[in-house]
């Protein structure tokens, strides 16, 4: 009875999370006049909402922009955060602990606090309406630094010393000797960074104004609230489905690795 009750609770919880996404997909393929009465399945399916959306906005171009920006940011975060985490974990220098505590402190600050200073910097550098405005400010991530530092601290110092004896430089030790040992951390950082970069809306709305450079979340947001959807709920839902689809597909294929990496990359002292 206890096991059955547990499964019932889990099933109810799963349905409560899945149903809004299922309804969104079904509603995006429903005629506009049926949306008010849609409960579970539409009486007829249509792709008209998607056709209208493709006619109104360059969704394909924004998809390419989002994939490009999210991929570059993810690669940069893995590389640079790993180097910083290694320095904080295995290299001894004056002020190392102070720098680490400052990084921990910045994790408590909301992004909105640094929004204006970051924007002023982007304007002074002339990066408005450029990919650099979407990429450069996010190449270092304090949470990724913390994860890499904790992972490197669990690696035996003898392994690093052996690499140095063999003539390896610090970068070679990081990327050739230690990286194969911390695959779960790399996967965790990669997935979290890609998803957060993909879903970012506020910063692109501030620094990007040219439609051809807009990311998919930014374009969909402007499309939904800017009047170009002409108050057609089905068209808005179609754009929301396309926005969520890449993340949903990625999670379906990589959920096994994501769960394993999150379970095995806990913060260790």
C-alpha positions in Angstrom: 0.0 0.0 0.0 2.8 2.4 0.9 4.5 1.7 -2.5 1.3 2.2 -4.4 0.6 5.4 -2.6 4.1 6.7 -3.5 3.5 5.9 -7.2 0.2 7.6 -7.2 1.7 10.8 -5.7 4.5 10.7 -8.3 2.1 10.1 -11.2 -0.1 13.1 -10.1 3.0 15.3 -9.7 4.3 14.2 -13.2 0.9 15.0 -14.8 0.7 18.4 -13.1 4.1 19.3 -14.7 3.5 17.7 -18.1 -0.1 18.9 -18.7 0.7 22.6 -19.3 3.3 21.7 -22.0 0.9 19.2 -23.6 -1.9 21.8 -23.6 0.5 24.3 -25.1 1.4 22.0 -28.0 -2.2 21.0 -28.7 -3.4 24.6 -28.5 -0.7 25.7 -31.0 -2.2 23.2 -33.5 -5.8 24.3 -32.8 -7.9 26.8 -34.8 -8.2 30.1 -33.0 -11.9 29.7 -32.5 -11.5 26.4 -30.6 -8.9 27.7 -28.1 -11.5 28.9 -25.6 -13.1 25.4 -25.4 -9.9 23.4 -25.6 -9.6 21.1 -22.6 -7.5 18.2 -23.7 -7.5 17.4 -27.4 -8.7 19.8 -30.2 -11.5 18.8 -32.5 -9.2 19.4 -35.5 -5.5 19.9 -36.0 -3.9 22.6 -38.1 -0.5 24.1 -38.7 -1.9 27.4 -39.7 -0.7 29.1 -36.5 2.9 28.0 -37.4 2.5 29.2 -41.0 1.3 32.7 -39.8 4.2 32.9 -37.3 6.8 32.1 -40.0 5.2 34.8 -42.2 5.5 37.4 -39.5 8.9 36.9 -38.0 12.3 35.5 -39.1 12.2 32.6 -36.6 14.8 30.6 -38.5 17.4 33.3 -38.4 16.8 33.8 -34.6 17.2 30.0 -34.1 20.6 30.1 -35.7 21.6 33.1 -33.6 20.5 31.4 -30.4 22.4 28.2 -31.2 25.5 30.2 -32.1 25.5 32.4 -29.0 24.6 29.6 -26.6 27.3 27.3 -28.0 30.0 29.9 -27.9 29.1 30.9 -24.3 29.0 27.3 -23.2 32.4 26.5 -24.6 33.9 29.7 -23.2 32.4 29.0 -19.7 33.9 25.5 -19.7 37.3 26.6 -20.8 37.8 29.8 -18.7 35.9 28.6 -15.6 38.0 25.5 -15.6 41.2 27.5 -15.6 40.0 29.8 -12.8 38.8 26.8 -10.8 42.1 25.0 -11.2 44.1 28.1 -10.1 41.9 28.4 -7.0 42.2 24.7 -6.2 45.7 23.7 -7.0 47.9 26.8 -7.3 49.2 28.7 -4.3 49.4 32.5 -4.5 48.8 35.5 -2.3 45.1 36.4 -2.1 43.8 33.1 -3.4 41.3 32.6 -0.7 40.2 36.3 -0.8 39.5 36.0 -4.5 37.5 32.8 -3.9 35.4 34.5 -1.2 34.7 37.4 -3.5 33.5 35.0 -6.2 31.2 33.3 -3.7 29.9 36.7 -2.6 29.0 37.7 -6.2 26.8 34.6 -6.5 24.4 36.3 -4.0 24.0 39.4 -6.2 21.1 39.4 -8.7 21.9 40.1 -12.3 19.8 43.3 -12.2 22.3 45.0 -9.9 25.1 44.8 -12.5 22.8 45.4 -15.5 23.4 49.1 -15.9 27.2 49.0 -15.4 27.4 46.2 -17.9 25.3 48.1 -20.4 27.4 51.3 -20.0 30.5 49.2 -20.7 29.0 47.6 -23.8 28.0 51.1 -25.1 31.5 52.5 -24.5 33.1 49.5 -26.3 30.7 50.0 -29.2 29.4 46.5 -29.0 25.7 47.3 -29.1 23.9 45.3 -31.9 26.8 42.9 -32.1 27.2 39.2 -31.1 30.0 40.3 -28.7 27.5 42.0 -26.5 25.7 38.6 -26.1 28.8 36.5 -25.6 31.7 38.4 -23.8 29.8 39.3 -20.6 28.9 35.7 -19.9 32.2 33.8 -20.7 32.9 33.6 -16.9 30.4 32.1 -14.6 30.9 32.0 -10.8 28.9 28.9 -10.3 30.9 27.0 -12.9 34.1 28.2 -11.2 32.8 26.8 -7.9 32.0 23.4 -9.4 35.3 23.1 -11.2 37.3 24.2 -8.1 35.6 21.6 -6.0 36.2 18.9 -8.6 39.8 19.8 -8.9 40.3 19.7 -5.2 39.2 16.1 -5.2 42.0 15.2 -7.7 45.2 13.8 -6.0 48.0 16.3 -6.1 50.4 13.4 -7.0 48.7 13.2 -10.4 49.4 16.9 -11.1 53.0 16.6 -9.9 53.5 13.6 -12.2 52.3 15.7 -15.1 54.7 18.5 -14.3 57.6 16.0 -14.0 56.7 14.8 -17.5 57.0 18.3 -18.8 53.3 19.3 -19.0 52.4 22.9 -18.6 49.5 24.0 -16.5 47.0 24.2 -19.4 48.0 20.8 -20.7 47.5 19.4 -17.2 44.0 20.9 -17.0 42.7 19.8 -20.4 44.6 16.6 -21.1 45.2 15.1 -17.6 42.4 16.4 -15.4 39.5 16.9 -17.8 38.9 13.1 -18.4 38.6 12.7 -14.6 35.8 15.4 -14.2 33.5 14.6 -17.1 30.4 14.8 -14.8 31.3 18.3 -13.8 31.9 19.3 -17.5 28.5 17.9 -18.5 26.8 19.6 -15.7 28.3 23.0 -16.4 27.7 22.6 -20.1 24.0 21.8 -19.8 23.2 24.4 -17.2 25.1 27.1 -19.1 23.5 26.3 -22.5 20.0 26.3 -21.0 20.5 29.5 -19.1 22.0 31.3 -22.2 19.3 29.9 -24.4 16.5 31.2 -22.2 18.1 34.7 -21.6 15.7 37.4 -22.6 16.4 40.6 -20.6 20.0 41.2 -21.7 19.3 40.7 -25.4 16.4 43.0 -25.2 18.7 45.7 -24.0 21.8 45.3 -26.2 20.3 44.0 -29.5 17.9 46.1 -31.6 18.5 44.7 -35.1 16.0 42.0 -35.9 18.6 39.9 -37.8 20.7 39.6 -34.7 18.0 38.8 -32.2 18.0 35.6 -30.3 15.0 33.3 -30.4 13.7 34.1 -26.9 14.0 37.8 -27.6 12.2 37.7 -30.9 9.4 35.5 -29.5 9.0 37.9 -26.6 8.7 40.9 -28.9 6.4 39.0 -31.2 4.1 38.0 -28.4 3.9 41.3 -26.5 4.7 43.8 -29.3 1.5 43.4 -31.3 2.8 41.6 -34.3 0.9 38.5 -33.2 -2.3 40.6 -33.6 -3.7 39.1 -30.4 -3.9 35.7 -31.9 -3.3 33.3 -29.0 -2.6 30.3 -31.3 0.2 32.1 -33.1 1.8 33.1 -29.7 1.6 29.5 -28.5 3.2 28.3 -31.7 6.1 30.6 -31.2 6.4 29.4 -27.5 6.4 25.8 -28.7 9.3 26.4 -31.1 11.2 28.3 -28.4 10.9 25.3 -25.9 11.4 22.6 -28.5 15.2 22.6 -28.7 15.6 22.4 -25.0 13.0 19.6 -24.7 14.7 17.6 -27.5 18.1 18.1 -25.8 16.8 17.0 -22.5 15.2 13.9 -24.0 18.5 12.8 -25.5 20.8 13.9 -22.6 18.7 13.3 -19.5 20.6 10.2 -18.6 23.9 12.1 -18.6 22.4 15.1 -17.0 21.0 13.2 -14.0 24.3 11.2 -13.6 26.4 14.3 -13.8 24.2 16.2 -11.2 24.3 13.2 -8.9 28.1 12.7 -9.1 29.4 16.3 -9.2 28.3 17.3 -5.7 30.3 20.0 -3.9 33.1 18.4 -2.0 35.5 19.8 0.5 
